[in-house]
């Protein structure tokens, strides 16, 4: 991506993607390339903010790993902009903040 912010050893944010067409399709292609070249499974969360991108990434991971936790069609790549308002509210309601950010009760 044009701008990359490394968030942690295994996570980064890519910015300035406004002009990229077919973002979801490209995310699937990148995910497949990472798996093919490196053998590392990964999931992609696409959204207009970092917080929503982390939520979408969490959904993409859990939908793949934990059957029934989220709709199966959101597994591996979850794009916030392609969700309906009802789907967005459902994801926000069923996802505790600690699941996305690792925030403890304290």
C-alpha positions as CSV (number, residue, x, y, z in Angstrom):
1,X,0.0,0.0,0.0
2,X,1.0,3.6,-0.4
3,X,1.3,4.2,3.3
4,X,2.1,1.5,5.9
5,X,2.0,1.9,9.7
6,X,3.4,-1.2,11.5
7,X,1.3,-1.6,14.5
8,X,2.9,-4.7,16.0
9,X,5.1,-7.6,14.9
10,X,2.2,-9.2,13.1
11,X,-0.1,-6.4,12.3
12,X,0.0,-3.2,10.2
13,X,-2.3,-0.6,8.8
14,X,-2.3,0.4,5.1
15,X,-3.4,3.9,4.2
16,X,-4.2,6.1,1.2
17,X,-6.2,3.4,-0.5
18,X,-9.0,5.8,-1.7
19,X,-8.1,5.3,-5.3
20,X,-7.8,1.5,-5.2
21,X,-10.6,-0.2,-7.1
22,X,-12.0,-3.6,-6.1
23,X,-10.4,-3.4,-2.7
24,X,-12.0,-6.6,-1.4
25,X,-10.8,-8.5,-4.4
26,X,-7.3,-7.2,-4.0
27,X,-7.3,-8.1,-0.3
28,X,-8.2,-11.7,-1.2
29,X,-5.4,-11.8,-3.8
30,X,-2.8,-10.4,-1.3
31,X,-4.0,-12.8,1.3
32,X,-3.6,-15.7,-1.1
33,X,-0.1,-14.5,-2.1
34,X,1.1,-14.3,1.5
35,X,-0.2,-17.8,2.1
36,X,1.4,-19.1,-1.1
37,X,4.8,-17.4,-0.8
38,X,5.2,-17.5,3.0
39,X,2.8,-20.2,4.2
40,X,1.4,-17.8,6.7
41,X,-2.4,-17.7,7.1
42,X,-3.7,-14.2,7.5
43,X,-7.0,-12.3,7.6
44,X,-7.8,-8.8,6.4
45,X,-10.0,-6.2,7.9
46,X,-10.9,-3.2,5.7
47,X,-12.5,-0.1,7.1
48,X,-12.2,3.7,7.1
49,X,-10.7,3.9,10.6
50,X,-8.1,1.9,12.5
51,X,-10.6,0.9,15.1
52,X,-13.1,-0.4,12.6
53,X,-10.3,-2.1,10.7
54,X,-9.3,-3.9,13.8
55,X,-12.9,-4.9,14.4
56,X,-13.2,-6.2,10.8
57,X,-9.9,-8.1,11.2
58,X,-11.2,-9.7,14.4
59,X,-14.4,-10.7,12.7
60,X,-12.5,-12.1,9.7
61,X,-10.3,-14.2,12.0
62,X,-13.1,-15.5,14.3
63,X,-15.5,-16.2,11.4
64,X,-12.9,-18.5,10.0
65,X,-11.6,-20.1,13.2
66,X,-14.8,-20.3,15.4
67,X,-17.7,-21.6,13.4
68,X,-20.9,-19.7,14.2
69,X,-19.2,-16.7,15.9
70,X,-19.8,-14.5,13.0
71,X,-21.4,-15.0,9.5
72,X,-19.2,-17.4,7.5
73,X,-19.1,-15.0,4.5
74,X,-17.0,-12.6,6.6
75,X,-14.3,-15.2,7.1
76,X,-10.7,-14.2,6.0
77,X,-11.6,-10.8,4.5
78,X,-14.2,-8.4,6.1
79,X,-14.9,-5.1,4.4
80,X,-16.9,-2.6,6.6
81,X,-18.0,-0.6,3.5
82,X,-19.7,-3.6,2.0
83,X,-21.8,-4.4,5.1
84,X,-25.3,-3.2,5.6
85,X,-26.2,-1.0,8.5
86,X,-27.9,-4.0,10.1
87,X,-24.8,-6.1,9.7
88,X,-22.6,-3.3,11.1
89,X,-24.8,-2.9,14.2
90,X,-24.8,-6.7,14.7
91,X,-21.0,-6.9,14.6
92,X,-20.7,-4.0,17.1
93,X,-23.2,-5.5,19.5
94,X,-21.8,-8.9,19.6
95,X,-18.1,-7.9,19.9
96,X,-16.7,-6.9,23.2
97,X,-14.0,-4.2,23.1
98,X,-11.6,-6.6,24.9
99,X,-11.9,-9.1,22.0
100,X,-10.5,-6.5,19.6
101,X,-8.0,-4.5,21.7
102,X,-7.0,-7.1,24.3
103,X,-8.3,-4.8,27.1
104,X,-8.6,-6.4,30.4
105,X,-11.3,-5.8,33.1
106,X,-8.9,-3.7,35.1
